[in-house]
Amino acid sequence: MPDDQQLAHTILDYISREYADSLQGTTIGPDSPLLSSGLIDSLSMVSLKVFLDQTYRVRIPDAEASAEVFDSVNQIVKMLRRLGVGG
């Protein structure tokens, strides 16, 4: 089962690959603001949610898929934990 660091690494890798054009060389870490900084937009958030659903075989309720939760990788990891991923 993945630990928090492994979850964060997988998510950061996905974001770096999928949104390379938007990031324009910006290095992001687990606490980097994603939505509030404009690094990713709401459409990107939806594709990230789909990636998480498929990768971790979890259904993320709409109530959990908020801009606040998806604003950093660490917040996303916490949400995944609440939903039972890796626990």
DSSP file (Angstrom, degrees, kcal/mol; ACC not computed):
  #  RESIDUE AA STRUCTURE BP1 BP2  ACC     N-H-->O    O-->H-N    N-H-->O    O-->H-N    TCO  KAPPA ALPHA  PHI   PSI    X-CA   Y-CA   Z-CA
    1    1 A M              0   0    0      0, 0.0     2,-0.1     0, 0.0    84,-0.0   0.000 360.0 360.0 360.0 137.3    0.0    0.0    0.0
    2    2 A P        -     0   0    0      0, 0.0     2,-0.1     0, 0.0     0, 0.0  -0.397 360.0-141.7 -71.3 141.7    1.4    3.4   -0.9
    3    3 A D     >  -     0   0    0     -2,-0.1     4,-2.5     1,-0.1     5,-0.2  -0.398  36.6 -90.9 -89.8 177.7    2.5    5.8    1.9
    4    4 A D  H  > S+     0   0    0      1,-0.2     4,-2.7     2,-0.2     5,-0.2   0.881 126.9  51.8 -57.6 -40.4    1.9    9.5    1.8
    5    5 A Q  H  > S+     0   0    0      2,-0.2     4,-2.4     1,-0.2    -1,-0.2   0.898 110.3  48.0 -66.0 -40.0    5.2   10.2    0.1
    6    6 A Q  H  > S+     0   0    0      2,-0.2     4,-2.4     1,-0.2    -2,-0.2   0.909 112.2  49.6 -66.5 -41.9    4.5    7.6   -2.7
    7    7 A L  H  X S+     0   0    0     -4,-2.5     4,-2.3     1,-0.2     5,-0.2   0.948 112.4  47.8 -59.4 -48.3    1.0    9.1   -3.3
    8    8 A A  H  X S+     0   0    0     -4,-2.7     4,-3.0     1,-0.2     5,-0.2   0.906 110.9  51.3 -60.6 -42.8    2.4   12.6   -3.5
    9    9 A H  H  X S+     0   0    0     -4,-2.4     4,-2.5     1,-0.2    -1,-0.2   0.920 110.4  48.4 -61.4 -44.9    5.2   11.5   -5.9
   10   10 A T  H  X S+     0   0    0     -4,-2.4     4,-2.0     2,-0.2    -1,-0.2   0.913 115.0  45.0 -62.7 -43.1    2.6    9.8   -8.2
   11   11 A I  H  X S+     0   0    0     -4,-2.3     4,-2.6     2,-0.2    -2,-0.2   0.921 113.4  49.4 -68.4 -44.3    0.4   12.8   -8.2
   12   12 A L  H  X S+     0   0    0     -4,-3.0     4,-2.7     1,-0.2    -2,-0.2   0.897 110.4  51.6 -61.4 -40.4    3.2   15.3   -8.7
   13   13 A D  H  X S+     0   0    0     -4,-2.5     4,-2.1    -5,-0.2    -1,-0.2   0.925 110.7  48.1 -62.0 -44.8    4.6   13.2  -11.6
   14   14 A Y  H  X S+     0   0    0     -4,-2.0     4,-3.2     2,-0.2     5,-0.3   0.942 113.1  47.4 -60.9 -48.4    1.1   13.2  -13.3
   15   15 A I  H  X S+     0   0    0     -4,-2.6     4,-2.3     1,-0.2    -2,-0.2   0.920 111.4  51.0 -60.8 -44.4    0.7   16.9  -12.9
   16   16 A S  H  < S+     0   0    0     -4,-2.7    -1,-0.2    -5,-0.2    -2,-0.2   0.878 117.5  39.4 -62.5 -38.1    4.2   17.6  -14.2
   17   17 A R  H >< S+     0   0    0     -4,-2.1     3,-0.8    -5,-0.2    -2,-0.2   0.937 120.7  41.1 -75.4 -48.9    3.6   15.4  -17.3
   18   18 A E  H 3< S+     0   0    0     -4,-3.2     3,-0.2     1,-0.2    -3,-0.2   0.815 124.9  33.6 -73.3 -31.9    0.0   16.4  -18.0
   19   19 A Y  T 3X S+     0   0    0     -4,-2.3     4,-2.5    -5,-0.3    -1,-0.2  -0.001  74.2 126.7-116.4  28.7    0.3   20.1  -17.4
   20   20 A A  H <>>S+     0   0    0     -3,-0.8     4,-1.7     1,-0.2     5,-0.5   0.869  75.7  52.5 -54.7 -40.6    3.8   20.8  -18.5
   21   21 A D  H  45S+     0   0    0     -3,-0.2    -1,-0.2     1,-0.2    -2,-0.1   0.918 112.0  44.8 -63.7 -42.8    2.7   23.6  -20.9
   22   22 A S  H  45S+     0   0    0      1,-0.2    -2,-0.2    -3,-0.2    -1,-0.2   0.873 112.4  51.7 -67.8 -37.3    0.8   25.3  -18.1
   23   23 A L  H ><5S-     0   0    0     -4,-2.5     3,-2.2    -8,-0.2    -1,-0.2   0.794  85.6-161.7 -72.6 -27.7    3.7   24.9  -15.6
   24   24 A Q  T 3<5S-     0   0    0     -4,-1.7    -3,-0.1     1,-0.3     3,-0.1   0.873  74.6 -43.1  46.8  47.4    6.2   26.4  -18.0
   25   25 A G  T 3 <S+     0   0    0     -5,-0.5    -1,-0.3     1,-0.3     2,-0.2   0.422  98.1 148.2  84.0  -2.0    9.1   25.0  -16.2
   26   26 A T    <   -     0   0    0     -3,-2.2     2,-0.4    -6,-0.2    -1,-0.3  -0.493  44.8-133.7 -67.6 130.2    7.8   25.8  -12.7
   27   27 A T        -     0   0    0     -2,-0.2     2,-0.4    -3,-0.1    -1,-0.1  -0.731  24.3-163.2 -84.9 131.0    8.9   23.3  -10.1
   28   28 A I        -     0   0    0     -2,-0.4   -12,-0.1   -16,-0.1     6,-0.0  -0.884   7.4-170.7-117.3 149.6    6.1   22.2   -7.9
   29   29 A G    >   -     0   0    0     -2,-0.4     3,-1.3     4,-0.0    44,-0.4  -0.663  46.1 -81.7-125.0-177.9    6.2   20.4   -4.6
   30   30 A P  T 3  S+     0   0    0      0, 0.0    44,-2.8     0, 0.0    43,-0.3   0.766 129.0  39.3 -60.2 -27.6    3.6   18.8   -2.3
   31   31 A D  T 3  S+     0   0    0     42,-0.2     3,-0.0    41,-0.2    -3,-0.0   0.386  84.3 124.9-104.0   3.2    2.6   22.1   -0.7
   32   32 A S    <   -     0   0    0     -3,-1.3    41,-0.3     1,-0.1     2,-0.3  -0.404  68.7-114.6 -64.0 133.8    2.7   24.2   -3.9
   33   33 A P        +     0   0    0      0, 0.0     6,-0.3     0, 0.0    39,-0.2  -0.559  38.0 176.9 -70.0 129.2   -0.6   26.0   -4.6
   34   34 A L  S   >S+     0   0    0     37,-3.0     6,-1.8    -2,-0.3     5,-1.2   0.896  72.3  22.1 -99.3 -59.9   -2.1   24.6   -7.8
   35   35 A L  T > 5S+     0   0    0     32,-0.3     3,-1.2    35,-0.2    36,-0.1   0.929 122.5  52.3 -78.0 -47.1   -5.5   26.2   -8.4
   36   36 A S  T 3 5S+     0   0    0      1,-0.3    -1,-0.2    31,-0.2    -2,-0.1   0.761 112.5  47.4 -65.4 -22.7   -5.1   29.4   -6.4
   37   37 A S  T 3 5S-     0   0    0     34,-0.2    -1,-0.3     3,-0.1    -2,-0.2   0.585 112.9-118.7 -90.4 -11.0   -1.8   30.2   -8.1
   38   38 A G  T < 5S+     0   0    0     -3,-1.2    -3,-0.2    -4,-0.4    -2,-0.1   0.531  77.2 127.2  85.7   5.8   -3.3   29.5  -11.6
   39   39 A L  S   <S+     0   0    0     -5,-1.2     2,-0.3    -6,-0.3    -4,-0.2   0.889  82.9  17.9 -64.1 -37.5   -0.8   26.7  -12.3
   40   40 A I  S    S-     0   0    0     -6,-1.8    -2,-0.3    31,-0.1     2,-0.2  -0.955  79.8-144.1-128.9 155.3   -3.8   24.5  -13.1
   41   41 A D     >  -     0   0    0     -2,-0.3     4,-2.0    -3,-0.1     5,-0.1  -0.478  36.7 -89.7-109.3-178.6   -7.4   25.4  -13.9
   42   42 A S  H  > S+     0   0    0      1,-0.2     4,-1.6     2,-0.2     5,-0.1   0.827 125.7  54.1 -64.6 -31.9  -10.8   23.9  -13.1
   43   43 A L  H  > S+     0   0    0      2,-0.2     4,-1.7     1,-0.2    -1,-0.2   0.907 108.6  49.0 -66.7 -41.0  -10.7   21.8  -16.3
   44   44 A S  H  > S+     0   0    0      1,-0.2     4,-2.3     2,-0.2    -2,-0.2   0.860 106.0  58.3 -64.2 -35.4   -7.3   20.4  -15.3
   45   45 A M  H  X S+     0   0    0     -4,-2.0     4,-2.3     1,-0.2    -1,-0.2   0.888 103.9  51.8 -61.4 -39.5   -8.8   19.7  -11.9
   46   46 A V  H  X S+     0   0    0     -4,-1.6     4,-2.1     2,-0.2    -1,-0.2   0.923 110.5  46.9 -64.6 -44.2  -11.5   17.5  -13.5
   47   47 A S  H  X S+     0   0    0     -4,-1.7     4,-2.2     1,-0.2    -2,-0.2   0.861 111.1  52.5 -67.6 -33.4   -8.9   15.5  -15.4
   48   48 A L  H  X S+     0   0    0     -4,-2.3     4,-2.5     2,-0.2    -1,-0.2   0.900 107.6  52.0 -64.6 -41.3   -6.8   15.1  -12.2
   49   49 A K  H  X S+     0   0    0     -4,-2.3     4,-2.7     2,-0.2    -2,-0.2   0.911 109.4  49.2 -60.8 -43.5   -9.9   13.8  -10.4
   50   50 A V  H  X S+     0   0    0     -4,-2.1     4,-2.5     2,-0.2     5,-0.2   0.914 109.8  52.2 -62.9 -42.9  -10.4   11.2  -13.2
   51   51 A F  H  X S+     0   0    0     -4,-2.2     4,-3.0     1,-0.2     5,-0.3   0.927 111.7  46.1 -57.6 -46.3   -6.8   10.2  -12.9
   52   52 A L  H  X S+     0   0    0     -4,-2.5     4,-2.4     2,-0.2     6,-0.4   0.917 111.0  52.5 -64.1 -44.2   -7.1    9.7   -9.2
   53   53 A D  H  X>S+     0   0    0     -4,-2.7     5,-1.0     1,-0.2     4,-0.6   0.929 117.7  37.7 -55.2 -47.6  -10.4    7.8   -9.6
   54   54 A Q  H  <5S+     0   0    0     -4,-2.5    -2,-0.2     3,-0.2    -1,-0.2   0.897 118.0  47.5 -75.4 -41.8   -8.8    5.4  -12.1
   55   55 A T  H  <5S+     0   0    0     -4,-3.0    -3,-0.2    -5,-0.2    -2,-0.2   0.906 125.7  27.5 -67.6 -43.0   -5.4    5.1  -10.5
   56   56 A Y  H  <5S-     0   0    0     -4,-2.4    -1,-0.2    -5,-0.3    -2,-0.2   0.331 100.3-126.1-105.8   6.6   -6.6    4.5   -6.9
   57   57 A R  T  <5 +     0   0    0     -4,-0.6     2,-0.4     1,-0.2    -3,-0.2   0.920  64.9 133.8  48.0  52.6   -9.9    2.9   -7.8
   58   58 A V      < -     0   0    0     -5,-1.0     2,-0.7    -6,-0.4    -1,-0.2  -0.971  56.6-133.0-130.7 145.0  -11.8    5.3   -5.6
   59   59 A R        -     0   0    0     -2,-0.4    -6,-0.0    24,-0.1    -5,-0.0  -0.890  20.4-151.5 -98.6 115.7  -14.9    7.4   -6.3
   60   60 A I        -     0   0    0     -2,-0.7     5,-0.1   -11,-0.1    -7,-0.1  -0.785  16.7-132.7 -90.1 112.9  -14.3   10.9   -5.2
   61   61 A P    >>  -     0   0    0      0, 0.0     3,-1.4     0, 0.0     4,-1.2  -0.292  18.4-117.1 -62.6 148.8  -17.6   12.5   -4.1
   62   62 A D  T 34 S+     0   0    0      1,-0.3     3,-0.3     2,-0.2    -2,-0.0   0.844 115.2  62.0 -54.9 -34.7  -18.3   15.9   -5.6
   63   63 A A  T 34 S+     0   0    0      1,-0.2    -1,-0.3     2,-0.1     3,-0.1   0.807 106.3  45.5 -63.2 -28.7  -18.3   17.4   -2.0
   64   64 A E  T <4 S+     0   0    0     -3,-1.4     2,-1.9     1,-0.2    -1,-0.2   0.709  94.8  80.0 -83.9 -21.9  -14.6   16.3   -1.7
   65   65 A A     <  +     0   0    0     -4,-1.2     2,-0.2    -3,-0.3    -1,-0.2  -0.380  67.2 142.4 -87.4  60.9  -13.7   17.6   -5.1
   66   66 A S     >  -     0   0    0     -2,-1.9     4,-2.3    -3,-0.1     5,-0.1  -0.601  65.3-115.3 -99.9 161.6  -13.4   21.2   -4.0
   67   67 A A  T  4 S+     0   0    0     -2,-0.2   -32,-0.3     1,-0.2   -31,-0.2   0.845 117.1  55.9 -61.6 -33.8  -10.8   23.9   -5.1
   68   68 A E  T >4 S+     0   0    0      1,-0.2     3,-1.0     2,-0.2     4,-0.2   0.930 109.9  43.7 -65.0 -45.8   -9.5   23.9   -1.5
   69   69 A V  G >4 S+     0   0    0      1,-0.2     3,-0.7     2,-0.1    -2,-0.2   0.885 116.8  46.5 -67.0 -39.1   -8.8   20.2   -1.5
   70   70 A F  G 3< S+     0   0    0     -4,-2.3    -1,-0.2     1,-0.2   -35,-0.2   0.259  86.9  92.7 -89.5  13.4   -7.3   20.2   -5.0
   71   71 A D  G <  S+     0   0    0     -3,-1.0   -37,-3.0   -37,-0.2     2,-0.3   0.675  94.9  18.8 -83.7 -15.4   -5.1   23.2   -4.3
   72   72 A S  S <> S-     0   0    0     -3,-0.7     4,-1.9    -4,-0.2   -41,-0.2  -0.993  71.8-122.4-148.8 156.4   -2.1   21.2   -3.2
   73   73 A V  H  > S+     0   0    0    -44,-0.4     4,-2.7   -43,-0.3     5,-0.2   0.890 113.3  56.1 -64.2 -39.6   -0.8   17.7   -3.5
   74   74 A N  H  > S+     0   0    0    -44,-2.8     4,-2.2     1,-0.2    -1,-0.2   0.891 106.9  49.6 -61.4 -37.9   -0.7   17.3    0.2
   75   75 A Q  H  > S+     0   0    0    -45,-0.3     4,-2.1     2,-0.2    -1,-0.2   0.890 110.4  50.6 -66.2 -38.4   -4.4   18.2    0.5
   76   76 A I  H  X S+     0   0    0     -4,-1.9     4,-2.6     2,-0.2    -2,-0.2   0.916 109.0  51.3 -64.1 -43.3   -5.2   15.7   -2.2
   77   77 A V  H  X S+     0   0    0     -4,-2.7     4,-2.3     1,-0.2    -2,-0.2   0.919 108.8  51.2 -60.1 -44.2   -3.2   13.0   -0.3
   78   78 A K  H  X S+     0   0    0     -4,-2.2     4,-2.3     1,-0.2    -1,-0.2   0.903 110.2  49.6 -59.8 -41.3   -5.2   13.8    2.8
   79   79 A M  H  X S+     0   0    0     -4,-2.1     4,-1.7     2,-0.2    -2,-0.2   0.929 109.1  51.5 -63.3 -44.8   -8.5   13.4    0.9
   80   80 A L  H  <>S+     0   0    0     -4,-2.6     5,-2.7     1,-0.2    -2,-0.2   0.896 109.3  51.0 -59.6 -40.2   -7.4   10.1   -0.5
   81   81 A R  H ><5S+     0   0    0     -4,-2.3     3,-1.8     1,-0.2    -1,-0.2   0.919 107.1  52.8 -61.7 -44.8   -6.6    8.9    3.0
   82   82 A R  H 3<5S+     0   0    0     -4,-2.3    -1,-0.2     1,-0.3    -2,-0.2   0.838 107.8  53.0 -59.9 -31.5  -10.0   10.0    4.2
   83   83 A L  T 3<5S-     0   0    0     -4,-1.7    -1,-0.3    -5,-0.1    -2,-0.2   0.393 125.6-103.0 -86.8   3.2  -11.5    7.9    1.3
   84   84 A G  T X 5 +     0   0    0     -3,-1.8     3,-1.0     1,-0.3     2,-0.4   0.550  65.5 154.1  92.9   8.0   -9.5    4.8    2.4
   85   85 A V  T 3 <S-     0   0    0     -5,-2.7    -1,-0.3     1,-0.3    -2,-0.1  -0.567  78.3  -6.2 -73.3 127.0   -6.7    4.8   -0.2
   86   86 A G  T 3         0   0    0     -2,-0.4    -1,-0.3   -30,-0.1    -5,-0.1   0.525 360.0 360.0  71.6   4.6   -3.7    3.1    1.2
   87   87 A G    <         0   0    0     -3,-1.0    -2,-0.1    -6,-0.1    -1,-0.1   0.453 360.0 360.0 -98.8 360.0   -5.2    2.7    4.6
